[in-house]
Amino acid sequence: MSREDQRRTVRVQREELIKELIATYSKAFDRLPSLDLSERTLAKLAQLIINSREAAIQVLEEEIEAPLNYIFSQFLIMRGRGKHTKSSINGR
């Protein structure tokens, strides 16, 4: 797979995750009126949901533009392959 194809795949996956997160947060927000809580507690909970949603999505939106080498190196590290040089990331 070419670098551009890899970037495109990563971007598409992140965009899909953003859509899924928006749907999840929307469902959580829509459930609020059915909860037997005071208005003050509902307002606090609503604000927590909004803040959490913004933080989660912001990170993903920023990372869509991240360089592929960094993303791939983090993937390798997460898989337990330890420290990698740029050449090992590029398959050399």
BELHUMO-V482389 format. One record per residue. N is the residue number from 1. SS is DSSP state (2 for helix, 1 for strand, 0 for the rest). PHI is phi in whole degrees, 0 to 359 (NA if undefined). PSI is psi in whole degrees, -180 to 180 (none if undefined). Layout:
N/SS/PHI/PSI, N/SS/PHI/PSI
//
This chain:
1/0/NA/133, 2/0/289/163, 3/2/303/-43, 4/2/295/-40, 5/2/297/-41, 6/2/296/-44, 7/2/300/-44, 8/2/298/-43, 9/2/298/-45, 10/2/298/-46, 11/2/300/-45, 12/2/298/-42, 13/2/296/-42, 14/2/294/-41, 15/2/297/-39, 16/2/296/-43, 17/2/297/-40, 18/2/300/-45, 19/2/299/-43, 20/2/296/-41, 21/2/295/-43, 22/2/301/-44, 23/2/296/-42, 24/2/296/-47, 25/2/295/-35, 26/2/297/-42, 27/2/297/-43, 28/2/297/-42, 29/2/293/-40, 30/2/294/-25, 31/2/284/-19, 32/2/306/-46, 33/2/299/-24, 34/2/276/-7, 35/0/278/143, 36/0/270/73, 37/0/231/158, 38/0/293/160, 39/2/300/-38, 40/2/297/-45, 41/2/294/-40, 42/2/298/-41, 43/2/296/-42, 44/2/297/-44, 45/2/295/-42, 46/2/300/-43, 47/2/294/-38, 48/2/298/-43, 49/2/297/-46, 50/2/298/-47, 51/2/298/-42, 52/2/296/-44, 53/2/300/-49, 54/2/299/-43, 55/2/294/-45, 56/2/296/-44, 57/2/286/-37, 58/2/301/-45, 59/2/300/-44, 60/2/293/-38, 61/2/294/-39, 62/2/293/-40, 63/2/287/-18, 64/0/301/-32, 65/0/267/-1, 66/0/295/148, 67/0/297/142, 68/2/298/-38, 69/2/302/-43, 70/2/296/-46, 71/2/299/-46, 72/2/293/-39, 73/2/295/-38, 74/2/294/-38, 75/2/299/-45, 76/2/296/-42, 77/2/297/-42, 78/2/297/-31, 79/0/279/2, 80/0/85/20, 81/0/270/4, 82/0/76/-156, 83/0/282/138, 84/0/230/146, 85/0/268/167, 86/2/301/-39, 87/2/293/-35, 88/2/288/-29, 89/2/290/-37, 90/0/278/3, 91/0/84/20, 92/0/252/none
//
